[in-house]
Amino acid sequence: MKLNFYDFIWKKFFKVEMINLFKKKIGAYFNSNFKSDLIAGIIVALIALPLAIAFAVASGARPEQGVYTSIIAGIVIGVLSGSNYQVSGPTGAFIVILLGIVNKFGLEGLMMAGFMAGVILILMGVFQVGSVIKYIPYPVTIGFTAGIGVIIFTGQIKDFFGLQFPHRPHDFIENIKEIFQAFPESINVGSFFVALFTLIVFILCRNFAKHVPAPPVALLAGTILSLFIHRFSGNLISAPTLLGEIPAGLPEFKMLSFSFENMRLLLPSAFTIAALGAIESLLSAVVADGMTGTKHNSNKELIAQGAGNLILPFFGAIPATGAIARTAANIKNGAKTRGAAIIHGIVLIFILLVAAPYAKFIPLAALSAILMTVAYYMSEIPHFTHLLKSPRYDVAVLLTTFFLTILVDLTFAVAIGMILASVLFIKTVSKLSVNKILEDSDVPTEGSQKLHESVRNLEKITLYEVAGPLFFGIASELENLIEHQNAEILILRMKHVHHIDASAIHNLEIIIDRVHKNHGKVYLATLNPSVRKALEKQKIIQKLGGDLYTPNSTTLAIEYAKKEQRKR
């Protein structure tokens, strides 16, 4: 068969070159970075396994669903990630949200909410929302993470002591009531011993053997003690409750049941998952940047998280996000590229295929102890207590977000925290935005002082200097600060006003009308071009009497005012 020119070029050049380039890159990777990524990936997989199971169970899902999440998220998000070191999977921050969804809509509802969150995350990345996340105030972030930590910690008290509840609590208050009602009569001594032993091993590993991954070692220790109690305790102490079987094998693809009504009901939950997933993923990427000196692509990371969460529900997996602890462990153990996150997912596949039959021996008490430690470190108590020494506005935002997270829900807490932080910021800025020249001590610069001196003895001419953005937060204050007399000539020096909004323009118009009504005049001196343009659109300059009343020089404005005074 005769080849045309394009077939020849493709088969003889491009195809060969592309294959050679691919082989070259793969060869370079295996020669330079593969060994480091392999070691890091294996260690992170060992850390991720008990956490994935624990997070899934605490979220109201089946244990294997947590493992599926770590596998798929690790591979899919690892391939697409905007950070070279990000490791994604189920996290503690999601527990409160996911458990609420499962309680209300069941696992099917959780799958649909996760899918919708994936779509939202992709849209957030496409529309470059990644850079906006950094504007969330630090007290809000610490407030809701500490609140989530408290909810997770208290939520594990039941399994830590092996308590029996008549039904699953739906919120923090109900959980506390159930604990007090069940405690101490229904304590399972075996569960308590296993949980306490697991907790001690975890703390010892974390503090005195930092090269040893604490979660898998602690889980193994707790499981061994549980087996010993089951085998040799007889009727002396009650045996711990076990996790149950995890099916061996890979997850199967299952189509979601799309329903417009369900999607409408689940939309708020999906937005919550997406928002929290975006925040935690980007915080994790920032931590990775700080540890490695690199720079992540925030919008690419959001798209990667979205793609992962879009795929996860079709395999029965729960929502995932960037995991700060696993990402940090990935870096500390020598990861060089995104290959480590992918390898971590592949290692989990082998563990699932080989070790799944033994998962039935894992005690719930051991998982609860691990989750309690996760909740403790997640709460960031040192940062929380340090923030309590901050200005009272920041403390108000911190405590409001913290208590609303515990007592109401995360979405409401973050929304109110953001609103409160914004309002308090506006109030603070409003106090600093207007400088009024009345006395020598009020004159901010030498140039302003000379201008002030030139009008000091001129009756009926008053000079004010306005500095900073004029916006709705200070609009009314501007009106209150600028005083005037009958037939007064008012000069507003606005050299340092770089922004003005509709509210401030409205109040400025009120000032002008009031002065004109009292037979006075207003000059706006040294207007910034953007401010002049805004005032022209609102017909303010025309109301003043034209460009004559908006000179580019304050000195010229004073000369015009003197001429105006002499005319009278």
C-alpha positions as CSV (number, residue, x, y, z in Angstrom):
1,M,0.0,0.0,0.0
2,K,1.4,3.4,-1.0
3,L,1.9,5.9,1.9
4,N,1.1,9.5,1.4
5,F,3.4,12.2,2.7
6,Y,1.4,12.7,6.0
7,D,1.4,9.0,6.8
8,F,5.1,8.9,6.2
9,I,5.8,11.9,8.4
10,W,3.6,10.4,11.2
11,K,4.9,6.9,11.1
12,K,8.5,7.6,10.4
13,F,9.0,10.8,12.4
14,F,6.4,11.9,14.9
15,K,5.4,8.4,16.1
16,V,9.0,7.3,16.5
17,E,10.0,10.6,18.2
18,M,7.1,10.5,20.6
19,I,7.8,6.9,21.6
20,N,11.5,7.7,22.0
21,L,10.7,10.7,24.1
22,F,8.3,8.7,26.3
23,K,11.0,6.0,26.7
24,K,13.6,8.6,27.6
25,K,11.4,10.2,30.2
26,I,10.4,6.9,31.8
27,G,14.0,5.8,31.8
28,A,15.1,9.1,33.4
29,Y,12.4,8.7,36.1
30,F,13.4,5.1,37.0
31,N,17.1,6.1,37.1
32,S,16.6,9.2,39.3
33,N,13.4,9.4,41.2
34,F,11.6,6.0,41.2
35,K,13.4,4.5,44.2
36,S,12.7,7.6,46.4
37,D,9.0,7.7,45.3
38,L,8.7,3.9,45.9
39,I,9.9,4.1,49.5
40,A,7.7,7.1,50.2
41,G,4.7,5.6,48.5
42,I,4.9,2.3,50.5
43,I,5.2,4.2,53.8
44,V,2.4,6.5,53.0
45,A,0.2,3.6,52.0
46,L,0.8,1.9,55.3
47,I,-0.2,5.2,57.1
48,A,-3.2,5.7,54.8
49,L,-4.7,2.2,55.3
50,P,-5.8,2.4,58.9
51,L,-6.8,6.1,58.5
52,A,-8.9,5.3,55.4
53,I,-10.8,2.5,57.2
54,A,-11.3,4.7,60.3
55,F,-12.5,7.7,58.4
56,A,-15.0,5.6,56.4
57,V,-16.4,3.9,59.5
58,A,-16.7,7.3,61.3
59,S,-18.4,8.8,58.3
60,G,-21.1,6.1,58.3
61,A,-19.7,4.3,55.3
62,R,-18.3,0.7,55.0
63,P,-14.6,0.2,55.8
64,E,-13.7,-0.9,52.3
65,Q,-15.1,2.3,50.8
66,G,-12.4,4.3,52.6
67,V,-9.7,2.0,51.1
68,Y,-11.3,2.4,47.6
69,T,-11.2,6.2,48.1
70,S,-7.5,6.2,49.0
71,I,-6.7,4.0,46.0
72,I,-8.6,5.9,43.3
73,A,-7.9,9.4,44.7
74,G,-4.2,8.5,45.1
75,I,-3.9,7.5,41.5
76,V,-6.3,9.8,39.7
77,I,-5.6,13.0,41.6
78,G,-1.9,12.1,41.8
79,V,-1.7,12.0,38.0
80,L,-3.5,15.4,37.6
81,S,-2.4,17.2,40.7
82,G,-1.1,20.8,40.7
83,S,1.3,19.8,43.5
84,N,4.2,17.4,43.1
85,Y,3.8,16.1,46.6
86,Q,0.1,16.1,47.3
87,V,-1.5,12.8,48.6
88,S,-5.2,12.7,48.5
89,G,-7.8,10.5,50.2
90,P,-10.5,10.5,52.9
91,T,-9.8,12.9,55.7
92,G,-11.0,13.6,59.2
93,A,-12.3,17.0,58.2
94,F,-15.0,15.3,56.0
95,I,-16.3,13.0,58.8
96,V,-18.8,15.5,60.2
97,I,-20.2,16.4,56.8
98,L,-20.3,12.9,55.4
99,L,-21.9,11.4,58.5
100,G,-24.7,14.0,58.3
101,I,-25.4,13.2,54.7
102,V,-25.4,9.5,55.3
103,N,-27.8,9.9,58.3
104,K,-30.2,12.0,56.1
105,F,-29.8,10.6,52.6
106,G,-28.1,7.3,53.0
107,L,-25.0,6.0,51.1
108,E,-26.6,6.6,47.7
109,G,-27.1,10.2,48.7
110,L,-23.5,10.5,49.7
111,M,-22.4,9.1,46.4
112,M,-24.5,11.7,44.5
113,A,-23.3,14.5,46.7
114,G,-19.7,13.5,46.1
115,F,-20.2,13.5,42.3
116,M,-21.8,16.9,42.4
117,A,-18.9,18.2,44.6
118,G,-16.5,16.9,41.9
119,V,-18.3,19.0,39.2
120,I,-18.3,22.1,41.5
121,L,-14.5,21.7,42.2
122,I,-13.8,21.4,38.4
123,L,-15.8,24.6,37.8
124,M,-13.9,26.3,40.7
125,G,-10.6,25.4,39.0
126,V,-11.8,26.4,35.5
127,F,-13.0,29.8,36.8
128,Q,-9.8,30.2,38.8
129,V,-11.3,30.3,42.3
130,G,-8.1,28.8,43.7
131,S,-6.6,32.2,44.3
132,V,-9.7,33.3,46.2
133,I,-9.4,30.6,48.9
134,K,-6.4,32.4,50.4
135,Y,-8.7,35.3,51.4
136,I,-10.4,33.1,54.1
137,P,-9.3,34.6,57.4
138,Y,-6.9,32.5,59.5
139,P,-9.2,32.6,62.6
140,V,-12.1,31.2,60.5
141,T,-9.8,28.3,59.3
142,I,-8.5,27.5,62.8
143,G,-12.0,27.9,64.3
144,F,-13.7,25.3,62.0
145,T,-10.8,22.9,62.0
146,A,-10.7,23.0,65.9
147,G,-14.5,22.5,65.9
148,I,-14.3,19.5,63.6
149,G,-11.6,18.1,65.8
150,V,-13.8,18.4,68.9
151,I,-16.7,16.7,67.1
152,I,-14.5,13.8,65.9
153,F,-12.9,13.3,69.3
154,T,-16.2,13.2,71.1
155,G,-17.7,11.0,68.4
156,Q,-15.1,8.3,69.1
157,I,-15.8,8.1,72.9
158,K,-18.5,5.5,72.2
159,D,-16.1,3.0,70.6
160,F,-13.2,3.9,72.8
161,F,-15.1,2.7,75.8
162,G,-17.3,0.2,73.9
163,L,-20.5,2.0,74.9
164,Q,-23.9,0.9,73.6
165,F,-26.2,3.5,72.2
166,P,-29.9,2.8,71.4
167,H,-29.5,4.7,68.2
168,R,-26.8,6.7,66.3
169,P,-26.6,10.4,67.5
170,H,-27.2,13.0,64.8
171,D,-25.4,15.9,66.3
172,F,-22.9,16.9,69.0
173,I,-25.4,17.7,71.7
174,E,-27.2,14.4,71.2
175,N,-23.9,12.5,71.2
176,I,-22.9,14.0,74.5
177,K,-26.3,13.1,76.0
178,E,-26.0,9.5,74.9
179,I,-22.5,9.3,76.4
180,F,-23.6,10.5,79.8
181,Q,-26.6,8.1,79.7
182,A,-24.5,5.1,78.8
183,F,-21.5,5.9,81.0
184,P,-20.3,4.1,83.1
185,E,-22.8,1.2,83.1
186,S,-22.2,-0.1,79.6
187,I,-18.4,0.2,79.4
188,N,-16.8,-2.7,77.5
189,V,-13.6,-3.3,79.5
190,G,-12.0,-5.2,76.6
191,S,-12.6,-2.3,74.2
192,F,-11.2,0.2,76.7
193,F,-8.0,-1.8,77.3
194,V,-7.5,-2.2,73.5
195,A,-8.2,1.5,72.8
196,L,-5.9,2.7,75.6
197,F,-3.1,0.4,74.5
198,T,-3.5,1.5,70.9
199,L,-3.4,5.1,72.0
200,I,-0.2,4.6,74.1
201,V,1.6,2.8,71.2
202,F,0.5,5.6,68.8
203,I,1.9,8.3,71.1
204,L,5.2,6.4,71.8
205,C,5.7,5.9,68.1
206,R,5.0,9.6,67.3
207,N,7.2,11.0,70.0
208,F,10.0,8.5,70.4
209,A,10.2,6.6,67.2
210,K,9.5,9.2,64.5
211,H,10.9,7.1,61.7
212,V,8.2,4.5,62.4
213,P,4.7,5.1,60.9
214,A,2.5,5.4,64.0
215,P,-1.0,4.5,62.6
216,P,-0.3,1.0,61.2
217,V,1.9,0.1,64.1
218,A,-0.6,1.2,66.7
219,L,-3.4,-0.5,64.8
220,L,-1.4,-3.8,64.7
221,A,-0.7,-3.5,68.4
222,G,-4.4,-2.9,69.2
223,T,-5.4,-5.8,67.0
224,I,-3.0,-8.2,68.6
225,L,-4.2,-7.3,72.1
226,S,-7.8,-7.7,70.9
227,L,-7.0,-11.2,69.6
228,F,-5.4,-12.1,72.9
229,I,-8.5,-11.0,74.8
230,H,-10.8,-12.9,72.5
231,R,-8.7,-16.0,72.9
232,F,-7.6,-16.1,76.5
233,S,-9.8,-13.8,78.6
234,G,-12.7,-16.2,78.9
235,N,-15.5,-14.5,80.8
236,L,-13.2,-12.3,82.8
237,I,-13.6,-9.2,80.6
238,S,-15.9,-8.5,77.7
239,A,-14.4,-8.9,74.3
240,P,-13.9,-5.8,72.0
241,T,-16.3,-5.3,69.1
242,L,-14.6,-6.1,65.8
243,L,-14.8,-4.3,62.5
244,G,-16.1,-7.1,60.3
245,E,-15.1,-8.5,57.0
246,I,-13.8,-6.4,54.1
247,P,-14.5,-7.9,50.6
248,A,-11.3,-8.8,48.8
249,G,-11.0,-7.5,45.3
250,L,-11.2,-4.3,43.4
251,P,-14.3,-2.1,43.5
252,E,-16.9,-2.6,40.8
253,F,-18.2,0.2,38.6
254,K,-21.8,1.1,39.4
255,M,-23.9,3.7,37.7
256,L,-25.4,6.4,39.9
257,S,-29.1,7.0,40.1
258,F,-29.5,10.5,38.7
259,S,-32.6,12.3,39.9
260,F,-33.2,16.0,39.6
261,E,-35.1,16.1,42.9
262,N,-32.3,14.4,44.8
263,M,-29.7,16.6,43.2
264,R,-31.7,19.7,44.3
265,L,-31.8,18.4,47.9
266,L,-28.2,17.4,47.9
267,L,-26.8,20.7,46.4
268,P,-26.1,22.4,49.7
269,S,-24.2,19.3,50.9
270,A,-22.3,19.1,47.6
271,F,-21.2,22.8,48.0
272,T,-20.1,22.1,51.5
273,I,-18.0,19.1,50.4
274,A,-16.5,21.1,47.5
275,A,-15.7,24.2,49.7
276,L,-14.1,22.2,52.4
277,G,-12.3,20.0,49.9
278,A,-10.9,23.0,48.1
279,I,-9.8,24.7,51.4
280,E,-8.1,21.6,52.8
281,S,-6.5,20.6,49.5
282,L,-5.0,24.0,49.0
283,L,-3.9,24.3,52.6
284,S,-2.1,20.9,52.1
285,A,-0.5,22.1,48.9
286,V,0.7,25.3,50.8
287,V,2.2,23.1,53.5
288,A,4.0,21.0,50.8
289,D,5.3,24.2,49.3
290,G,6.7,25.4,52.6
291,M,8.4,22.0,53.2
292,T,10.0,21.8,49.7
293,G,10.4,25.3,48.5
294,T,8.1,24.6,45.5
295,K,5.1,26.4,44.1
296,H,1.8,24.6,43.4
297,N,-0.8,25.5,40.8
298,S,-4.0,26.1,42.8
299,N,-6.5,26.0,40.0
300,K,-4.9,22.8,38.5
301,E,-5.2,21.3,41.9
302,L,-8.9,22.1,42.2
303,I,-9.5,20.5,38.8
304,A,-7.6,17.4,39.8
305,Q,-9.6,17.2,43.1
306,G,-12.8,17.6,41.1
307,A,-11.9,14.9,38.6
308,G,-11.1,12.5,41.4
309,N,-14.3,13.2,43.2
310,L,-16.2,12.9,40.0
311,I,-14.9,9.4,39.5
312,L,-15.0,8.1,43.1
313,P,-18.8,7.6,43.5
314,F,-19.0,5.3,40.5
315,F,-16.8,2.8,42.4
316,G,-18.6,3.2,45.7
317,A,-15.9,5.5,47.2
318,I,-16.5,8.5,49.5
319,P,-15.3,12.0,48.8
320,A,-11.6,12.8,49.0
321,T,-9.3,15.8,49.4
322,G,-5.7,16.6,49.9
323,A,-4.5,15.1,53.2
324,I,-2.0,17.3,55.0
325,A,-0.6,14.6,57.3
326,R,-0.1,12.1,54.4
327,T,1.4,14.8,52.2
328,A,3.8,15.8,54.9
329,A,4.8,12.1,55.5
330,N,5.2,11.7,51.7
331,I,7.8,14.6,51.7
332,K,9.5,13.5,54.9
333,N,10.1,10.0,53.5
334,G,11.8,11.3,50.4
335,A,9.1,11.7,47.7
336,K,10.4,13.5,44.6
337,T,7.5,13.6,42.2
338,R,3.7,12.9,41.9
339,G,4.7,9.3,41.3
340,A,4.8,8.7,45.0
341,A,1.1,9.4,45.4
342,I,0.4,7.1,42.5
343,I,2.6,4.3,44.0
344,H,0.8,4.7,47.3
345,G,-2.5,3.9,45.5
346,I,-1.0,0.9,43.8
347,V,0.4,-0.4,47.0
348,L,-3.0,-0.1,48.6
349,I,-4.4,-2.3,45.8
350,F,-2.0,-5.1,46.7
351,I,-2.8,-4.7,50.4
352,L,-6.5,-4.9,49.7
353,L,-6.1,-8.0,47.5
354,V,-3.9,-9.8,50.0
355,A,-4.9,-8.6,53.5
356,A,-8.6,-8.0,53.2
357,P,-9.6,-11.3,54.8
358,Y,-7.7,-10.3,58.0
359,A,-9.5,-7.0,58.4
360,K,-12.3,-8.7,60.3
361,F,-10.0,-9.0,63.3
362,I,-9.5,-5.2,63.6
363,P,-11.2,-3.9,66.8
364,L,-13.3,-0.7,66.5
365,A,-11.7,0.5,69.7
366,A,-8.3,0.6,68.1
367,L,-9.7,2.7,65.2
368,S,-11.3,5.0,67.7
369,A,-8.0,5.6,69.5
370,I,-6.3,6.4,66.2
371,L,-9.1,8.8,65.2
372,M,-8.9,10.5,68.6
373,T,-5.2,11.3,68.0
374,V,-6.0,12.5,64.5
375,A,-8.7,14.8,66.0
376,Y,-6.3,16.1,68.7
377,Y,-3.6,17.1,66.2
378,M,-6.2,18.4,63.7
379,S,-7.6,20.7,66.4
380,E,-4.2,22.6,66.4
381,I,-4.6,23.5,70.1
382,P,-1.3,25.6,70.2
383,H,-2.5,27.7,67.3
384,F,-6.0,28.0,68.8
385,T,-4.7,29.2,72.2
386,H,-2.2,31.5,70.6
387,L,-5.0,33.1,68.6
388,L,-6.9,33.8,71.9
389,K,-4.2,36.4,72.6
390,S,-4.9,38.2,69.3
391,P,-7.0,41.4,69.0
392,R,-10.5,41.0,70.3
393,Y,-12.0,41.1,66.8
394,D,-10.0,38.0,65.7
395,V,-10.9,36.2,69.0
396,A,-14.6,36.9,68.3
397,V,-14.3,35.4,64.8
398,L,-12.4,32.4,66.1
399,L,-14.8,31.6,68.9
400,T,-17.9,32.2,66.8
401,T,-16.7,29.9,64.1
402,F,-15.6,27.3,66.6
403,F,-18.9,27.1,68.6
404,L,-21.1,27.3,65.5
405,T,-19.2,24.4,63.9
406,I,-19.9,22.3,67.0
407,L,-23.4,23.4,67.8
408,V,-24.9,24.0,64.3
409,D,-22.9,22.9,61.3
410,L,-19.8,23.6,59.3
411,T,-21.3,25.5,56.4
412,F,-23.2,27.9,58.6
413,A,-20.1,28.4,60.9
414,V,-17.8,29.3,58.0
415,A,-20.4,31.6,56.4
416,I,-21.1,33.5,59.7
417,G,-17.3,33.5,60.4
418,M,-16.6,35.1,57.0
419,I,-19.4,37.6,57.4
420,L,-18.3,38.6,60.9
421,A,-14.7,38.9,59.9
422,S,-15.7,41.1,56.9
423,V,-17.9,43.3,59.0
424,L,-15.3,43.8,61.8
425,F,-12.6,44.4,59.2
426,I,-14.8,47.1,57.5
427,K,-15.4,48.7,60.9
428,T,-11.6,48.7,61.6
429,V,-10.7,50.2,58.2
430,S,-13.5,52.7,58.5
431,K,-11.9,54.3,61.5
432,L,-8.7,54.8,59.7
433,S,-9.8,55.9,56.2
434,V,-10.7,59.5,56.7
435,N,-8.1,62.1,57.9
436,K,-9.6,65.5,58.6
437,I,-7.3,68.6,58.7
438,L,-8.5,70.7,61.6
439,E,-5.5,71.3,63.8
440,D,-1.8,71.2,63.3
441,S,-1.6,67.7,64.9
442,D,-4.1,66.4,62.3
443,V,-1.9,67.4,59.3
444,P,-0.3,64.1,58.1
445,T,2.6,65.4,55.8
446,E,4.7,68.5,55.3
447,G,3.0,69.3,52.0
448,S,-0.4,69.1,53.6
449,Q,0.8,71.3,56.4
450,K,1.8,74.0,54.0
451,L,-1.6,73.8,52.3
452,H,-3.3,74.0,55.7
453,E,-1.2,77.1,56.6
454,S,-2.4,78.8,53.4
455,V,-6.0,78.7,54.5
456,R,-5.6,79.0,58.2
457,N,-6.8,82.6,58.4
458,L,-9.2,82.5,55.5
459,E,-12.7,82.7,56.9
460,K,-15.3,80.6,55.2
461,I,-12.7,78.4,53.4
462,T,-12.1,75.0,54.9
463,L,-9.7,72.3,53.7
464,Y,-10.2,68.6,54.4
465,E,-7.9,65.7,53.3
466,V,-9.5,62.4,52.6
467,A,-7.3,59.3,52.4
468,G,-7.9,55.7,51.8
469,P,-10.7,53.8,49.9
470,L,-14.2,55.4,50.2
471,F,-16.7,52.5,50.4
472,F,-19.9,51.6,52.0
473,G,-18.2,50.9,55.4
474,I,-17.2,54.5,55.8
475,A,-19.8,56.4,53.7
476,S,-21.8,57.6,56.6
477,E,-18.7,58.5,58.6
478,L,-17.5,60.7,55.8
479,E,-20.8,62.6,56.0
480,N,-20.5,63.0,59.8
481,L,-16.9,64.1,59.8
482,I,-17.1,66.9,57.2
483,E,-18.6,69.9,58.9
484,H,-19.6,73.2,57.2
485,Q,-21.0,76.6,57.8
486,N,-23.4,78.8,56.0
487,A,-21.9,80.1,52.7
488,E,-18.7,78.1,53.3
489,I,-16.3,77.1,50.5
490,L,-15.3,73.5,51.1
491,I,-12.1,72.0,49.6
492,L,-11.8,68.2,49.7
493,R,-8.2,67.1,48.9
494,M,-8.6,63.5,47.5
495,K,-5.1,62.7,46.3
496,H,-4.9,59.5,48.3
497,V,-8.4,58.2,47.5
498,H,-7.9,55.4,45.0
499,H,-11.3,53.8,45.1
500,I,-14.9,55.0,45.6
501,D,-18.1,53.0,45.5
502,A,-21.7,53.9,45.0
503,S,-22.4,54.3,48.7
504,A,-19.6,56.8,49.2
505,I,-20.6,58.7,46.0
506,H,-24.2,58.9,47.4
507,N,-22.9,60.4,50.7
508,L,-20.6,62.7,48.9
509,E,-23.6,63.9,46.8
510,I,-25.5,64.6,50.1
511,I,-22.6,66.7,51.3
512,I,-22.5,68.7,48.1
513,D,-26.3,69.3,48.1
514,R,-26.1,70.4,51.7
515,V,-23.3,72.9,51.1
516,H,-25.0,74.2,48.0
517,K,-28.3,74.6,49.9
518,N,-26.4,76.7,52.4
519,H,-25.1,78.9,49.6
520,G,-21.6,77.4,49.7
521,K,-19.3,75.8,47.1
522,V,-17.4,72.5,47.0
523,Y,-14.0,71.8,45.2
524,L,-12.7,68.3,44.8
525,A,-8.9,68.6,44.4
526,T,-6.4,66.1,42.9
527,L,-8.8,63.4,41.9
528,N,-7.4,60.0,41.1
529,P,-8.3,59.2,37.4
530,S,-10.4,56.1,38.4
531,V,-12.3,58.2,41.0
532,R,-12.9,61.0,38.6
533,K,-14.3,58.5,36.1
534,A,-16.7,57.1,38.7
535,L,-17.8,60.6,39.7
536,E,-18.4,61.6,36.0
537,K,-20.6,58.6,35.4
538,Q,-22.7,59.6,38.4
539,K,-22.9,63.2,37.2
540,I,-21.2,64.5,40.4
541,I,-18.8,66.7,38.6
542,Q,-21.6,68.3,36.7
543,K,-23.4,68.9,39.9
544,L,-20.3,70.8,41.3
545,G,-20.4,73.1,38.3
546,G,-18.0,71.4,35.9
547,D,-14.3,70.7,35.7
548,L,-13.5,74.1,37.2
549,Y,-14.4,72.6,40.5
550,T,-12.1,69.6,40.2
551,P,-8.6,71.0,39.7
552,N,-5.6,68.8,39.6
553,S,-3.8,70.9,42.1
554,T,-4.9,71.7,45.7
555,T,-3.0,75.0,45.5
556,L,-5.1,75.9,42.4
557,A,-8.3,74.8,44.3
558,I,-7.3,77.3,47.1
559,E,-6.8,80.1,44.5
560,Y,-10.2,79.4,43.0
561,A,-11.7,79.4,46.5
562,K,-10.1,82.8,47.2
563,K,-11.5,84.3,44.0
564,E,-14.9,82.8,44.9
565,Q,-14.7,84.4,48.3
566,R,-13.7,87.8,46.9
567,K,-16.8,87.8,44.6
568,R,-19.1,87.7,47.6
